[in-house]
Amino acid sequence: MEILHVSAECYPVAKAGGLGDVVGALPKYLNQMGHTAKVVMPMYRTKFLYANEWDVVHKGGTNLGNWWFEFTVIKEKTNKLGFDLYLLDINGLLDREKVYGYDDDTERFVAFQISVLDWLSAWKHQPDVVHCHDHHTALIPFMMKYSHRFANIKAISSILTIHNAEYQGWMGWDRSNYIPEWDMWQWGMLDWKNNINPLASGIKCADKVTTVSPSYLDELKYMSNGLEALFEYEKGKCSGILNGIDADVWDPSTDTYISHQYTLQQIEAGKAKNKMQLCEQFNLDFEKPLIVFIGRLVGEKGADLLPQVISDTFYFVGRRMNFLILGSGQPEVEKGLSDLLNISQYDFNVFIGYNETLSHVMYAGADFLLMPSRVEPCGLNQMYAMRYGTIPMVRRTGGLRDTVRDFGDAGGYGICYDYASVGDISHGVFRAVELFRDRKKVSAIRNNIMQLDFSWESSVKQYISLYESLS
């Protein structure tokens, strides 16, 4: 089968979160299993763009409402990512460095979707499935079915994967003219609560809908930022498929981001060397357990609770642990963490921003990874951590519930808690400190989690079954 993935992100071209990791890996593994998977995404002005060679494969023109624009599609020459990668450029809209965060994001991504379909309409050999990812591409199923311009691709099947239902792409009906001439009788397929809601439209119009973990699909029926009734109504075509991780990229024995590589047989020495590197760089105490947080400093990730959690555990549990934070996000959270530097006694540090190399070293050198998420559709960080022998400390939600089992339960290997609250998280920290004292148990858990299989193989087979069910 031939599958065209349409996405706003794809690692290593441009990534803002887990969406980029998934779109950078899933097509590669689909190809390895004998299918033809391709990716098209916006042509942001990133390092990847300038570091590689490209062929122009299509030039076209179309309109966004009353604005006529031209677009160009280029293709990476060497297939270096393991699949055909196409970038679509629109001068004035997509020629930016960042993926998101602009006032005209609505116009940027609607124009991108229209251009993709104009290009797809010109293909002599068309794909079997168009696989859309999140709200930035979720109008495509509607336009394929109901925009008159795209009648020749109406029969192509569509799938929408929801990586995060909190963001839905809402826009007012005053922008309905952006969408190429469509069957006005079908206005209800765009509408949700008197607005055009791209994510809701995608759920209604796509032939199949997936979420990135089974537990997240269950949660969306009662917690999906206003779409709860829709998920319940459309549950018959929805399925939860757990994301995998790219085992070629996330492998401590070959990871070029870390200076001290290690195998399962070298785990204790390998982690100790990476931990020492972190402790020297960030003035931390090597003898204490190292608890890290890697991610966006936003409420969704529970990061707003971290300053209080850290100060409380220092006060009530004692200064028996190190905390190291990597991330950026809400200014008040960044300030709250930065203020804690004033009370650090070689047991706390924070790096505001994002650094891919540092994140790999932290996965390799940490003893524990803290993920107190309020919402976590799948979560990849906990899988990365376990691949490196780092014990996850997670709230039971979404994909965290599906991938981490508490070490107090039979066969368990992580630290789990039920609420995104200072008390629950602090208790998890206390349990981590106590566990760290039992070196034999920690060693056994590390050996176990490094051998857990979170690769894409099982997930890809589920996607292939889903694709084949549409033919």
C-alpha positions as CSV (number, residue, x, y, z in Angstrom):
1,M,0.0,0.0,0.0
2,E,1.0,3.6,-0.5
3,I,0.5,6.0,2.4
4,L,1.0,9.8,2.3
5,H,1.5,11.3,5.8
6,V,0.6,15.0,6.1
7,S,2.0,16.7,9.2
8,A,3.2,20.0,10.6
9,E,6.3,18.3,12.1
10,C,8.7,15.6,11.3
11,Y,12.0,14.8,13.1
12,P,14.7,15.7,12.3
13,V,13.4,18.3,9.9
14,A,11.3,20.3,12.4
15,K,10.0,19.2,15.8
16,A,8.1,20.8,18.6
17,G,7.0,17.7,20.4
18,G,6.1,14.0,20.2
19,L,4.3,14.5,16.9
20,G,7.6,15.2,15.2
21,D,9.1,12.0,16.6
22,V,6.2,9.8,15.4
23,V,6.1,11.2,11.9
24,G,9.8,10.8,11.7
25,A,9.7,7.1,12.6
26,L,6.4,5.5,11.6
27,P,6.9,6.0,7.8
28,K,10.4,4.5,8.0
29,Y,9.1,1.3,9.6
30,L,6.1,1.1,7.2
31,N,8.6,1.1,4.4
32,Q,10.7,-1.6,6.1
33,M,7.7,-3.8,6.2
34,G,7.2,-3.5,2.4
35,H,4.8,-0.6,2.1
36,T,5.4,2.8,0.5
37,A,5.1,5.7,3.0
38,K,5.8,9.3,2.2
39,V,5.7,12.5,4.2
40,V,4.8,16.0,3.2
41,M,5.2,19.0,5.6
42,P,5.8,22.7,5.5
43,M,9.1,24.0,4.3
44,Y,10.2,25.8,7.4
45,R,13.6,27.5,7.3
46,T,15.5,25.0,9.5
47,K,19.0,23.6,9.5
48,F,17.9,20.4,7.9
49,L,16.6,22.4,4.8
50,Y,20.0,24.0,4.2
51,A,22.1,21.0,5.0
52,N,20.5,18.7,2.4
53,E,19.9,18.6,-1.4
54,W,16.5,18.9,-3.0
55,D,14.7,18.5,-6.3
56,V,11.7,20.7,-7.3
57,V,8.9,18.2,-8.1
58,H,5.9,20.5,-8.4
59,K,4.9,24.1,-8.7
60,G,1.3,25.3,-8.4
61,G,-1.0,28.1,-7.6
62,T,-4.2,28.2,-5.6
63,N,-6.2,30.5,-3.4
64,L,-7.0,31.1,0.3
65,G,-10.3,32.9,0.1
66,N,-9.6,36.0,-2.1
67,W,-5.8,35.7,-1.9
68,W,-4.1,33.9,-4.7
69,F,-0.7,32.4,-3.9
70,E,1.9,30.2,-5.5
71,F,3.5,27.1,-3.9
72,T,6.4,24.9,-4.5
73,V,7.0,21.2,-3.5
74,I,10.6,19.9,-3.2
75,K,11.8,16.4,-2.5
76,E,14.9,15.3,-0.5
77,K,17.3,13.6,-3.0
78,T,18.9,10.8,-1.0
79,N,16.0,9.2,0.9
80,K,18.2,9.6,4.0
81,L,15.3,9.4,6.5
82,G,14.2,6.0,5.1
83,F,11.2,7.5,3.2
84,D,10.4,10.1,0.5
85,L,10.3,13.5,2.2
86,Y,8.5,16.4,0.6
87,L,8.5,20.0,1.8
88,L,5.9,22.5,0.6
89,D,6.7,26.2,0.5
90,I,4.4,29.2,0.4
91,N,6.3,32.5,0.5
92,G,5.0,34.7,3.2
93,L,3.4,31.9,5.2
94,L,5.6,28.9,5.6
95,D,9.0,30.5,5.2
96,R,9.5,30.8,9.0
97,E,12.0,29.3,11.4
98,K,9.5,28.2,14.1
99,V,6.8,25.6,13.5
100,Y,4.0,27.4,15.6
101,G,3.4,30.5,17.5
102,Y,2.5,33.1,14.8
103,D,-0.6,35.2,14.7
104,D,-1.5,33.9,11.3
105,D,-1.1,30.1,12.1
106,T,-4.7,29.5,10.9
107,E,-3.9,30.9,7.5
108,R,-0.6,29.1,7.4
109,F,-1.9,25.7,8.0
110,V,-5.2,26.0,6.0
111,A,-3.1,27.2,3.0
112,F,-0.7,24.3,3.5
113,Q,-3.6,21.8,3.5
114,I,-5.2,23.2,0.3
115,S,-1.8,23.2,-1.4
116,V,-1.2,19.6,-0.5
117,L,-4.5,18.6,-2.0
118,D,-3.9,20.6,-5.1
119,W,-0.6,18.8,-5.5
120,L,-2.1,15.4,-4.7
121,S,-4.8,16.0,-7.3
122,A,-2.1,16.3,-10.0
123,W,-0.5,12.9,-9.1
124,K,-0.8,10.3,-11.9
125,H,-0.4,7.5,-9.4
126,Q,-2.3,8.4,-6.2
127,P,-1.8,6.9,-2.7
128,D,-4.2,4.5,-1.1
129,V,-4.4,6.4,2.1
130,V,-3.9,10.0,3.2
131,H,-2.8,9.9,6.9
132,C,-3.4,13.3,8.6
133,H,-1.8,14.2,12.0
134,D,-3.5,16.6,14.5
135,H,-5.6,19.7,13.8
136,H,-3.1,21.3,11.5
137,T,-4.1,18.8,8.8
138,A,-7.5,17.8,10.0
139,L,-9.5,19.7,7.3
140,I,-8.1,17.5,4.6
141,P,-10.7,14.7,5.1
142,F,-13.5,17.3,4.8
143,M,-12.0,18.9,1.7
144,M,-11.3,15.6,0.0
145,K,-15.0,14.6,0.4
146,Y,-16.9,17.9,0.0
147,S,-14.8,20.5,-1.9
148,H,-15.7,20.3,-5.5
149,R,-12.2,21.1,-6.7
150,F,-10.9,17.8,-5.2
151,A,-13.6,15.4,-6.7
152,N,-10.9,13.4,-8.4
153,I,-9.3,12.3,-5.1
154,K,-12.6,11.8,-3.2
155,A,-12.2,8.0,-3.2
156,I,-8.9,8.1,-1.4
157,S,-9.2,6.9,2.2
158,S,-8.2,9.1,5.0
159,I,-7.0,8.5,8.6
160,L,-6.6,11.1,11.3
161,T,-4.3,10.5,14.2
162,I,-4.8,12.6,17.3
163,H,-1.6,13.3,19.1
164,N,-3.1,15.9,21.4
165,A,-6.8,16.8,21.5
166,E,-6.3,19.9,23.6
167,Y,-5.4,21.9,20.5
168,Q,-8.2,21.9,17.9
169,G,-7.5,24.8,15.5
170,W,-10.8,26.7,16.1
171,M,-11.7,29.5,13.7
172,G,-14.8,31.6,13.2
173,W,-17.2,31.1,10.4
174,D,-16.0,34.4,8.9
175,R,-13.1,32.3,7.6
176,S,-15.2,29.7,5.9
177,N,-14.3,31.2,2.6
178,Y,-10.8,29.9,3.1
179,I,-12.0,26.4,2.2
180,P,-12.2,25.8,-1.5
181,E,-15.8,25.8,-2.8
182,W,-17.7,23.1,-0.9
183,D,-21.1,21.6,-0.6
184,M,-22.9,24.0,1.7
185,W,-25.3,21.2,2.8
186,Q,-22.3,19.7,4.7
187,W,-21.7,22.7,6.9
188,G,-22.4,20.5,9.9
189,M,-19.2,18.5,9.2
190,L,-17.2,21.6,9.9
191,D,-19.2,23.0,12.8
192,W,-18.7,22.4,16.5
193,K,-20.4,24.7,19.0
194,N,-20.8,27.5,16.4
195,N,-17.2,27.6,15.2
196,I,-15.3,25.8,12.5
197,N,-13.4,23.2,14.5
198,P,-10.8,21.4,12.3
199,L,-10.1,18.6,14.8
200,A,-13.8,17.9,15.2
201,S,-14.2,18.0,11.4
202,G,-11.4,15.5,11.0
203,I,-13.0,13.2,13.5
204,K,-16.3,13.4,11.6
205,C,-15.0,13.1,8.1
206,A,-11.9,10.8,8.3
207,D,-12.6,7.1,7.5
208,K,-10.7,6.0,10.6
209,V,-9.4,7.9,13.7
210,T,-6.6,6.8,15.9
211,T,-5.2,8.1,19.2
212,V,-1.6,7.5,20.3
213,S,-2.5,5.2,23.2
214,P,-5.5,3.0,24.2
215,S,-5.9,4.7,27.6
216,Y,-5.9,8.2,25.9
217,L,-8.8,7.2,23.7
218,D,-10.8,6.2,26.8
219,E,-9.9,9.5,28.5
220,L,-11.1,11.5,25.5
221,K,-14.7,10.4,26.1
222,Y,-14.7,12.4,29.3
223,M,-11.8,14.8,29.0
224,S,-11.2,16.2,25.5
225,N,-11.6,20.0,25.7
226,G,-15.2,20.0,24.6
227,L,-15.3,17.1,22.2
228,E,-16.4,14.4,24.7
229,A,-19.8,13.8,23.1
230,L,-18.2,13.6,19.6
231,F,-15.7,10.9,20.7
232,E,-18.5,8.9,22.3
233,Y,-20.6,9.2,19.1
234,E,-17.7,8.3,16.7
235,K,-16.2,5.6,18.9
236,G,-17.0,2.9,16.3
237,K,-14.2,4.2,14.0
238,C,-11.7,5.1,16.7
239,S,-8.8,3.0,17.9
240,G,-5.9,3.6,20.2
241,I,-2.5,2.5,18.9
242,L,0.5,3.1,21.2
243,N,3.4,5.0,19.8
244,G,6.7,3.3,19.5
245,I,10.2,4.8,19.7
246,D,12.9,4.7,17.1
247,A,15.2,2.1,18.5
248,D,18.0,3.2,16.1
249,V,18.0,6.7,17.4
250,W,17.4,5.9,21.1
251,D,20.1,3.3,21.8
252,P,22.6,4.0,24.6
253,S,25.2,1.7,22.9
254,T,25.3,3.8,19.7
255,D,23.9,7.2,20.7
256,T,26.3,9.8,19.3
257,Y,24.8,12.5,21.6
258,I,26.4,10.9,24.6
259,S,30.1,10.6,25.3
260,H,29.9,7.5,27.4
261,Q,28.0,4.8,25.5
262,Y,27.0,1.6,27.2
263,T,25.2,-1.7,26.7
264,L,23.0,-3.7,29.0
265,Q,26.1,-5.5,30.3
266,Q,27.8,-2.1,31.1
267,I,24.8,-0.4,32.5
268,E,26.0,0.5,36.0
269,A,29.4,1.9,34.8
270,G,27.8,3.6,31.7
271,K,25.2,5.4,33.7
272,A,27.6,6.4,36.4
273,K,29.9,8.0,33.8
274,N,27.0,10.0,32.3
275,K,25.8,11.0,35.7
276,M,29.2,12.2,36.7
277,Q,29.3,14.3,33.6
278,L,25.9,15.9,34.5
279,C,26.9,16.4,38.1
280,E,30.1,18.2,37.1
281,Q,28.4,20.4,34.5
282,F,25.5,21.4,36.9
283,N,27.2,21.3,40.3
284,L,25.2,18.4,41.7
285,D,26.1,15.7,44.3
286,F,27.0,12.4,42.5
287,E,26.2,10.4,45.6
288,K,22.5,11.4,45.7
289,P,19.8,10.1,43.4
290,L,19.4,12.3,40.3
291,I,15.8,13.1,39.4
292,V,15.3,14.9,36.1
293,F,12.4,16.5,34.2
294,I,12.7,17.0,30.4
295,G,9.9,18.8,28.6
296,R,7.8,21.8,28.2
297,L,7.3,23.9,31.3
298,V,3.5,24.1,31.1
299,G,0.5,23.1,33.1
300,E,-0.3,20.2,30.8
301,K,3.0,18.6,31.8
302,G,2.5,19.4,35.5
303,A,5.6,21.6,35.4
304,D,3.8,24.4,37.3
305,L,3.9,22.1,40.4
306,L,7.6,21.5,40.2
307,P,8.9,24.6,42.2
308,Q,6.6,23.7,45.1
309,V,7.4,19.9,44.9
310,I,11.1,20.6,44.9
311,S,11.0,23.1,47.8
312,D,8.6,20.8,49.8
313,T,10.7,17.7,49.4
314,F,13.8,19.5,50.4
315,Y,12.0,20.7,53.5
316,F,10.1,17.5,54.5
317,V,12.2,14.7,53.1
318,G,15.6,16.4,53.5
319,R,18.2,17.2,50.9
320,R,18.7,13.6,49.9
321,M,18.2,14.0,46.2
322,N,19.3,16.1,43.2
323,F,16.8,17.7,40.8
324,L,17.8,18.7,37.2
325,I,15.2,20.4,34.9
326,L,15.5,20.9,31.2
327,G,12.8,22.8,29.3
328,S,11.0,26.1,28.5
329,G,7.5,27.3,28.6
330,Q,5.4,29.5,30.8
331,P,7.4,32.5,32.1
332,E,6.1,32.1,35.7
333,V,7.2,28.5,35.7
334,E,10.6,29.3,34.4
335,K,10.9,32.1,37.0
336,G,9.8,29.8,39.8
337,L,12.4,27.2,38.9
338,S,15.1,29.8,38.4
339,D,14.4,31.3,41.8
340,L,15.2,27.9,43.4
341,L,18.8,28.3,42.3
342,N,19.2,30.7,45.2
343,I,18.6,27.9,47.7
344,S,20.5,25.1,45.9
345,Q,23.1,23.2,47.9
346,Y,24.7,21.3,45.1
347,D,21.3,19.5,44.6
348,F,19.3,21.6,42.1
349,N,19.8,23.1,38.7
350,V,17.7,24.1,35.7
351,F,18.5,24.7,32.0
352,I,15.8,27.0,30.5
353,G,15.5,26.2,26.8
354,Y,15.9,23.0,24.8
355,N,19.0,21.2,24.0
356,E,18.8,17.8,22.2
357,T,22.3,16.7,23.2
358,L,21.7,17.5,26.9
359,S,18.4,15.6,26.8
360,H,20.1,12.5,25.7
361,V,22.8,12.8,28.3
362,M,20.1,13.3,31.0
363,Y,18.3,10.2,29.9
364,A,21.6,8.3,30.1
365,G,22.8,9.8,33.4
366,A,19.7,10.2,35.5
367,D,18.5,7.7,38.1
368,F,14.8,8.8,37.7
369,L,12.7,10.7,35.2
370,L,9.8,12.7,36.6
371,M,6.6,13.0,34.5
372,P,3.7,14.5,36.6
373,S,1.6,15.2,33.5
374,R,-2.0,16.3,33.7
375,V,-2.5,15.2,30.1
376,E,-0.1,12.8,28.3
377,P,-1.7,11.2,25.2
378,C,1.1,8.8,24.8
379,G,4.4,10.1,26.2
380,L,7.7,9.1,24.6
381,N,10.0,10.4,27.3
382,Q,9.2,7.5,29.7
383,M,10.1,5.1,26.9
384,Y,13.3,6.9,26.1
385,A,14.2,6.8,29.8
386,M,13.6,3.1,30.2
387,R,15.7,2.4,27.1
388,Y,18.6,4.1,28.9
389,G,17.9,2.3,32.3
390,T,16.4,5.4,33.9
391,I,13.4,4.6,36.2
392,P,10.2,6.6,35.3
393,M,8.1,8.4,37.9
394,V,4.8,9.0,36.3
395,R,1.2,10.0,37.0
396,R,-1.3,7.3,35.8
397,T,-2.8,9.0,32.7
398,G,-2.9,8.3,29.0
399,G,0.0,6.5,27.6
400,L,1.9,6.6,30.9
401,R,-0.8,4.3,32.3
402,D,-0.2,1.9,29.4
403,T,3.6,1.8,29.6
404,V,4.6,2.1,33.2
405,R,3.8,-0.4,36.0
406,D,4.5,0.5,39.7
407,F,7.5,-1.4,41.2
408,G,5.3,-2.3,44.2
409,D,3.1,-4.4,41.9
410,A,3.9,-7.8,40.5
411,G,6.4,-7.4,37.6
412,G,6.5,-3.6,38.2
413,Y,9.4,-1.3,37.3
414,G,8.4,2.3,37.8
415,I,6.9,4.7,40.3
416,C,3.3,5.6,39.7
417,Y,0.8,7.9,41.4
418,D,-2.8,9.0,40.7
419,Y,-3.0,12.7,40.9
420,A,-1.1,15.7,39.5
421,S,-0.8,17.2,43.0
422,V,2.2,18.4,45.0
423,G,1.4,15.8,47.7
424,D,1.3,12.8,45.2
425,I,4.4,13.9,43.3
426,S,6.3,14.6,46.5
427,H,5.4,11.1,47.8
428,G,6.7,9.7,44.6
429,V,10.0,11.5,45.1
430,F,10.2,10.1,48.6
431,R,9.6,6.6,47.3
432,A,12.4,7.2,44.7
433,V,14.8,8.2,47.4
434,E,14.0,5.1,49.4
435,L,14.3,2.8,46.4
436,F,17.6,4.3,45.5
437,R,19.0,3.0,48.8
438,D,18.3,-0.6,47.6
439,R,21.1,-0.8,45.0
440,K,20.3,-4.5,44.2
441,K,16.7,-3.7,43.5
442,V,17.6,-0.6,41.4
443,S,20.0,-2.7,39.4
444,A,17.4,-5.4,38.8
445,I,14.8,-2.7,37.6
446,R,17.4,-1.1,35.3
447,N,18.2,-4.5,33.7
448,N,14.5,-5.1,33.2
449,I,13.5,-1.8,31.7
450,M,16.4,-1.7,29.3
451,Q,15.0,-4.9,27.8
452,L,11.4,-3.8,27.5
453,D,10.3,-3.6,23.8
454,F,8.8,-0.2,22.9
455,S,9.9,-0.4,19.3
456,W,7.6,0.4,16.4
457,E,7.2,-3.1,15.2
458,S,3.9,-4.0,17.0
459,S,2.4,-0.5,16.4
460,V,3.2,-0.6,12.7
461,K,1.5,-3.9,12.3
462,Q,-1.6,-2.3,13.9
463,Y,-1.5,0.6,11.5
464,I,-1.1,-1.7,8.5
465,S,-4.2,-3.7,9.6
466,L,-6.0,-0.4,9.8
467,Y,-4.9,0.7,6.3
468,E,-5.9,-2.7,4.9
469,S,-9.3,-2.5,6.5
470,L,-10.0,0.6,4.3
471,S,-9.2,-1.1,0.9
